[in-house]
């Protein structure tokens, strides 16, 4: 194999690797991981959060509905509550005044 062919192959591999890396980076985190982070940011013990029944509410996968349970200030689990993640914010059942509206709009 000639040196020029080796250089071309090497350059193609580097270019392809960079392109794949860019696509992965540009895609960013999923709405589900953003939703889970937003919920954890609102509870007293973020490490205790348990999630269930998580689903995307639309075909673009930008709104997330689900339930979570977390430990309260006394160290006991408080019971599962619903949440809706939309537009980079989260609405939590019994904590946000607009929760029922968001749940009805995105999750029913």
Secondary structure in CASP SS format (residue, H / E / C, confidence):
PFRMAT SS
TARGET T0000
AUTHOR 0000-0000-0000
METHOD secondary structure of the structure
MODEL  1
X C 1.00
X C 1.00
X H 1.00
X H 1.00
X H 1.00
X H 1.00
X H 1.00
X H 1.00
X H 1.00
X H 1.00
X H 1.00
X H 1.00
X H 1.00
X H 1.00
X H 1.00
X H 1.00
X H 1.00
X H 1.00
X H 1.00
X H 1.00
X H 1.00
X H 1.00
X H 1.00
X H 1.00
X H 1.00
X H 1.00
X H 1.00
X C 1.00
X C 1.00
X C 1.00
X H 1.00
X H 1.00
X H 1.00
X H 1.00
X H 1.00
X H 1.00
X H 1.00
X H 1.00
X H 1.00
X H 1.00
X C 1.00
X C 1.00
X C 1.00
X C 1.00
X C 1.00
X H 1.00
X H 1.00
X H 1.00
X C 1.00
X E 1.00
X E 1.00
X E 1.00
X E 1.00
X E 1.00
X E 1.00
X E 1.00
X C 1.00
X C 1.00
X C 1.00
X C 1.00
X C 1.00
X C 1.00
X C 1.00
X E 1.00
X E 1.00
X E 1.00
X E 1.00
X E 1.00
X E 1.00
X C 1.00
X E 1.00
X C 1.00
X C 1.00
X C 1.00
X C 1.00
X C 1.00
X E 1.00
X C 1.00
X C 1.00
X C 1.00
X E 1.00
X E 1.00
X E 1.00
X E 1.00
X E 1.00
X E 1.00
X C 1.00
X C 1.00
X E 1.00
X E 1.00
X E 1.00
X E 1.00
X C 1.00
X C 1.00
X C 1.00
X C 1.00
X C 1.00
X C 1.00
X H 1.00
X H 1.00
X H 1.00
X H 1.00
X H 1.00
X H 1.00
X H 1.00
X H 1.00
X C 1.00
X C 1.00
END
